[in-house]
């Protein structure tokens, strides 16, 4: 019985790692996006808590931080201080980012709807 109790923590650790590993893998995924209505490109979307980074296939990348959840105004800031409005595509999946200073837009589709 004492020997069996020694292995229970290892079994629990294995179960925990088995459930957490898929969640970590989802933190980085490739999705189709376009900038200002241009060419669709594969973009790596890397999440990190309240921040995320979009890494474009042409080598450009930008990180963004959530600032709030109000849908009526700025709710995301990029690493150079730009204010963005995030809106999700509730019925289609994906999202759009709109820069509030210059009107630039980034539109990304969900993986499910892009296939």
N, C-alpha and C positions, 0 to 999 in steps of 0.2 A: 504494500500500500504506500509506503514512504517513497519507494522508487517511482511509482506512478505519479505521485504529487510533484516530483522533480521535473517531469516532462510536461505537465499542464501549462506552466508559463511559456514554454517553447511552442506548444500548440496554439496558445492564444496569440502569441506574436506572429506566427505564420498566418493565422486567420486575419489578423489586423493588417499585415502587409499585403495579403491577397485582396483585401477590400480597398485599401488605399492606393495601390498601384494603378488601377484603371483611372482613378480620379487624377492622379499626377500626370498620366499620359494624356488626358484631355486638356491639360493646361496649355499645350502647344499643338496647334492644328493648322492645316493649310486650307484656306478658303479663297474663292474668287472675289476680287475687288477691282474697282475702277476709281480713278482720280479725275474729277471734273468731267465725267462722261466719256473719258478716253478708253483706251484699250483695256480689256479685262486681263488681269494678271493674277498669278497665284501668289498669295500673301500668307506668310506664317504669322498666325495670331498667337502671341505668347502672353498668357495671363499670369499675374503675380499679385494676388490679393486685390487691393483697390487700384492697381495699375495694370496696364497691358501695353504691349509693344506690337506694332505692325511692321513686319519685315518683308518688303516687296521683292519679287524675283529679280528686279534690276539692281538690287543692292541697297536701295534706300530704305531707311527705317526711322520710325518715330515712336516715342513712348508717350503715353497718355495716363492721366490720373483722374479718377472719379472725384468730383467736388460736391456733388449733391444729387438729388433725385427729382428735382422739379423739372417737369417736362416743358415748361413755358420759356425757359431761358438757359443760359450757359450752365452746363453741368459737368464739363470735362475740360482739363487744361493740358496742353502738350508741354514737353520739357523745355520749350523756349518761350513759354508764357502765353501762347495763343489760346483763346477761349473758343470752345467747340460746343455745339449742341448735339447730343446723342439721341437718336430715335430708333426704336427697333421696328422691324417689319413684322408686326404681330401675326398677320395671317400667312405671310410667305416665309418667315424666318429671315435671318440676317439683320443688318443695321445700316444706318446712314449717319455720318458725322458731317456737320456743317460748321465751317469756321465763321464766327460771328463778326470778325473784322473785315475779311476779304471775300467771303462767300464761297471759298473752296469747299468742295464736297468729296467725301469718300463714301462709296457705296459698296457694301460687302454682302454677298449672298450666304445663306446657310449651306452647309455641306450637303444636306439632304436634298434641297431644291436645286443645287448646282449639278447633281449627277444625272 
